[in-house]
Amino acid sequence: MFYVYLIVTKSEKKIISYVGYTSNLLKRITLHNSSKGAKFTRGRFWKLIYYKKFNSKIVALKEEYKLKNNYKLRDKIKNSYLKNENINFTAL
């Protein structure tokens, strides 16, 4: 199985997001939060807010590309999560 995921963190006064793909979701999130993930994610605490499962790596990579480049969809997912979870910005 392959996963496409969206993680968020707070940077100054805004919420920033990162999109990626992996075959081991738990391990990947742990790497991001231990500053051993992608360079962009180092030094911050990340919260997983969205993921989708795929049977094919090729399909997962295509979906990752779409999500990375579709900022309206990313914002929609972020806003939906923040609204539904009533997230505390200081917790991020």
Secondary structure, DSSP 8 states (H G I E B T S, - for coil): -EEEEEEEEEETTEEEEEEEEES-HHHHHHHHHTT-S-GGGTTS--EEEEEEEES-HHHHHHHHHHHHH-HHHHHHHHHHHHHHHT--GGG-
